[in-house]
Amino acid sequence: MSPDPAPRLVVVHPDADLLARAAGARFLLTLLDAQSVTTPVHVVLTGGTSGTAMLRAAGTDPLRTAVDWTGVHVWWGDERFAPTGDPERNETHARSALLNAVPLPAENIHVVPGPDAVASPEEAAAAYSAELRAHAADGAEVPDFAVVLLGVGPDAHVASLFPGKASLGVTALGALAERDSPKPPPLRVSLTLPTLCSARQVWLLAAGEGKAEAVAASLGGAPVEEAPAGAVHGRQLTLWLVDAAAAGVAAS
């Protein structure tokens, strides 16, 4: 993680629907901005209700046709250790929400291998770390991510980095295996905290009253062991995209 976290901006939308639509448009604009100065553009997607809703909104936004999808590489912040096509997988939801709606080359979609490809979450994490390294600049361990998208759990977890877990102390860049997720299913693969923080921009999405305590703890400076979401930051920008309920305020 960089010693100087980027500025943190909190944007509060009236409700979850507007949050998804605004974040989806923002995502497409961010891709366009990034493509104006560099190629390829690497992004990290998230699952969950808010993350999938955002991707679905982007998948129906006319602005998606302005993006050069041949120059976009897609990764995941975490994945359930489940076979290809399983409804538990974040990949499955991302494909139906956005990836199937855009001309993204198959070789640009970097999925975490499941039990139909490798024998264990540890092998999956090692394979994903190698894939990250293969698409990084010379001497780097991971690509230069333009943006990392993260959902925030009710317990303030992000990706598959949960409060109180040893995974929060991993300092290496790449992916790790989680065998005892407190949220089913227990077997998962996640990018490490330093990897998430290596991105130029990190966006954290949260909607609903059930996320209000997690948002408050994360923004209030709770230690990483209690609120992992609060420890994630981008190199250039850390953006919290929340609805009024998650922010703990009444919608106007």
URPEZI-V358101 format. One record per residue. N is the residue number from 1. PHI is phi in degrees with one decimal (NA if undefined). PSI is psi in whole degrees, -180 to 180 (* if undefined). NEAR is the number of other ideal C-beta (glycine too) atoms within 8 Angstrom. Layout:
BEGIN
N_PHI_PSI_NEAR ; N_PHI_PSI_NEAR
END
This chain:
BEGIN
1_NA_142_8 ; 2_-70.5_149_8 ; 3_-71.8_-21_3 ; 4_-119.2_92_4 ; 5_-57.4_146_7 ; 6_-69.3_163_11 ; 7_-54.4_143_5 ; 8_-108.7_128_10 ; 9_-119.8_132_8 ; 10_-111.4_122_8 ; 11_-114.1_121_9 ; 12_-107.5_122_8 ; 13_-102.0_154_11 ; 14_-60.1_-37_7 ; 15_-151.8_173_11 ; 16_-64.9_-35_12 ; 17_-64.9_-47_7 ; 18_-67.2_-36_10 ; 19_-57.0_-48_17 ; 20_-63.3_-45_14 ; 21_-67.5_-42_10 ; 22_-67.6_-41_11 ; 23_-67.4_-37_14 ; 24_-62.3_-44_15 ; 25_-65.7_-41_12 ; 26_-61.1_-40_9 ; 27_-61.6_-46_12 ; 28_-64.1_-42_14 ; 29_-63.7_-37_9 ; 30_-65.8_-40_11 ; 31_-61.4_-45_13 ; 32_-63.1_-43_11 ; 33_-61.8_-44_8 ; 34_-63.8_-39_11 ; 35_-69.6_-17_13 ; 36_-74.9_-15_5 ; 37_-124.7_-16_5 ; 38_-155.8_159_6 ; 39_-153.9_142_6 ; 40_-76.9_170_8 ; 41_-110.3_125_12 ; 42_-105.1_132_12 ; 43_-132.3_152_14 ; 44_-114.5_123_14 ; 45_-94.8_164_13 ; 46_-128.7_164_14 ; 47_-104.2_-148_11 ; 48_80.1_172_10 ; 49_-62.6_-51_8 ; 50_-68.5_-43_14 ; 51_-63.3_-43_15 ; 52_-68.3_-38_12 ; 53_-63.2_-39_14 ; 54_-63.5_-45_15 ; 55_-65.0_-38_14 ; 56_-64.4_-39_12 ; 57_-64.6_-41_13 ; 58_-64.1_-35_13 ; 59_-70.3_-16_13 ; 60_-111.6_-1_7 ; 61_-78.9_129_11 ; 62_-57.4_-23_4 ; 63_-64.1_-18_10 ; 64_-61.6_-26_12 ; 65_-74.1_-15_5 ; 66_-83.8_-15_6 ; 67_-80.5_137_12 ; 68_-84.9_91_7 ; 69_-68.9_-17_10 ; 70_-68.1_-17_8 ; 71_-105.4_15_8 ; 72_-111.2_132_15 ; 73_-114.1_132_11 ; 74_-111.1_132_12 ; 75_-128.2_174_13 ; 76_-125.2_141_16 ; 77_-69.8_-32_14 ; 78_-159.5_166_15 ; 79_-152.7_145_14 ; 80_-74.5_141_12 ; 81_-79.6_80_11 ; 82_-137.4_158_9 ; 83_-70.2_162_7 ; 84_-52.9_132_9 ; 85_86.8_-7_5 ; 86_-64.3_136_10 ; 87_-65.1_-14_5 ; 88_-76.0_-21_7 ; 89_-77.3_138_13 ; 90_-61.6_-36_14 ; 91_-57.2_-43_11 ; 92_-58.9_-46_11 ; 93_-69.2_-38_12 ; 94_-66.3_-37_15 ; 95_-64.3_-46_9 ; 96_-72.0_-30_6 ; 97_-80.8_-41_12 ; 98_-137.8_-50_11 ; 99_-62.2_-33_10 ; 100_-75.3_-12_7 ; 101_-96.9_-3_8 ; 102_-129.9_155_10 ; 103_-80.9_62_5 ; 104_-89.7_121_11 ; 105_-58.5_142_8 ; 106_-57.7_-36_5 ; 107_-72.9_-9_4 ; 108_-92.5_-1_12 ; 109_-102.9_110_9 ; 110_-103.8_96_11 ; 111_-91.7_152_8 ; 112_-78.3_125_11 ; 113_-64.3_146_9 ; 114_-109.6_-168_15 ; 115_-68.6_-11_8 ; 116_-82.2_-5_5 ; 117_-123.1_-34_8 ; 118_-135.7_168_9 ; 119_-87.6_-20_4 ; 120_-154.2_162_7 ; 121_-60.6_-33_12 ; 122_-64.6_-42_7 ; 123_-66.8_-37_10 ; 124_-64.2_-43_18 ; 125_-64.0_-42_13 ; 126_-64.5_-41_9 ; 127_-66.2_-39_11 ; 128_-69.4_-38_14 ; 129_-61.4_-40_11 ; 130_-66.7_-38_8 ; 131_-65.6_-42_9 ; 132_-59.9_-46_17 ; 133_-63.5_-37_11 ; 134_-66.0_-23_6 ; 135_-107.8_12_9 ; 136_-93.1_164_11 ; 137_-65.6_161_6 ; 138_-54.4_126_4 ; 139_87.2_-6_3 ; 140_-98.6_159_9 ; 141_-96.5_-25_9 ; 142_-138.7_158_11 ; 143_-63.2_164_11 ; 144_-84.7_92_9 ; 145_-70.8_130_13 ; 146_-70.9_-41_12 ; 147_-153.4_140_15 ; 148_-113.1_124_14 ; 149_-97.8_134_14 ; 150_-138.3_132_16 ; 151_-84.6_155_14 ; 152_-113.5_124_14 ; 153_-79.9_165_13 ; 154_-59.7_-23_7 ; 155_-96.1_10_8 ; 156_71.7_22_16 ; 157_-80.1_156_13 ; 158_-133.3_151_14 ; 159_49.4_-131_11 ; 160_-117.1_43_11 ; 161_-106.8_106_13 ; 162_-106.5_152_14 ; 163_-53.2_138_11 ; 164_78.5_-1_6 ; 165_-89.7_149_9 ; 166_-63.6_-24_5 ; 167_-59.4_-25_13 ; 168_-67.2_-20_13 ; 169_-94.6_0_5 ; 170_-69.7_126_10 ; 171_-102.8_-8_5 ; 172_-76.8_152_8 ; 173_-83.3_143_9 ; 174_129.0_-149_14 ; 175_-118.6_159_15 ; 176_-135.6_162_12 ; 177_-98.6_139_12 ; 178_-120.9_119_15 ; 179_-101.5_-9_7 ; 180_-138.3_57_6 ; 181_-65.3_131_12 ; 182_-70.0_-14_5 ; 183_-109.0_122_6 ; 184_-60.1_152_4 ; 185_-75.8_156_9 ; 186_-73.0_-29_8 ; 187_-90.7_122_10 ; 188_-146.9_168_14 ; 189_-128.9_138_15 ; 190_-139.1_148_14 ; 191_-67.3_149_13 ; 192_-75.4_163_15 ; 193_-59.9_-45_14 ; 194_-61.5_-32_11 ; 195_-67.1_-45_12 ; 196_-58.7_-41_16 ; 197_-78.4_-5_14 ; 198_-80.4_-12_11 ; 199_-71.3_154_13 ; 200_-64.2_-45_10 ; 201_-127.3_141_14 ; 202_-122.2_127_15 ; 203_-112.7_133_12 ; 204_-117.1_124_15 ; 205_-109.9_135_17 ; 206_-150.1_134_15 ; 207_-139.5_143_15 ; 208_100.5_151_10 ; 209_-60.1_-29_6 ; 210_-65.9_-14_5 ; 211_-100.0_-4_15 ; 212_-61.0_-43_12 ; 213_-65.4_-39_7 ; 214_-65.3_-42_15 ; 215_-63.7_-45_15 ; 216_-62.2_-43_9 ; 217_-66.3_-42_12 ; 218_-66.3_-44_13 ; 219_-77.8_-18_10 ; 220_-88.7_1_7 ; 221_90.9_21_4 ; 222_-61.2_147_9 ; 223_-63.3_155_5 ; 224_-58.2_-32_9 ; 225_-65.2_-25_6 ; 226_-99.2_-34_9 ; 227_-140.8_81_13 ; 228_-54.1_-34_14 ; 229_-58.4_-33_14 ; 230_-71.0_-16_13 ; 231_-91.8_-9_11 ; 232_-86.0_135_14 ; 233_-151.4_155_11 ; 234_-93.8_168_14 ; 235_-73.9_-32_8 ; 236_-112.3_-33_6 ; 237_-156.2_137_10 ; 238_-117.1_117_14 ; 239_-118.8_119_12 ; 240_-97.3_119_13 ; 241_-112.3_108_13 ; 242_-133.0_159_16 ; 243_-95.1_173_16 ; 244_-60.2_-38_13 ; 245_-64.8_-43_13 ; 246_-68.6_-29_13 ; 247_-79.5_-11_11 ; 248_76.2_27_7 ; 249_-126.5_159_6 ; 250_-79.0_136_4 ; 251_-68.7_141_8 ; 252_-87.9_*_4
END
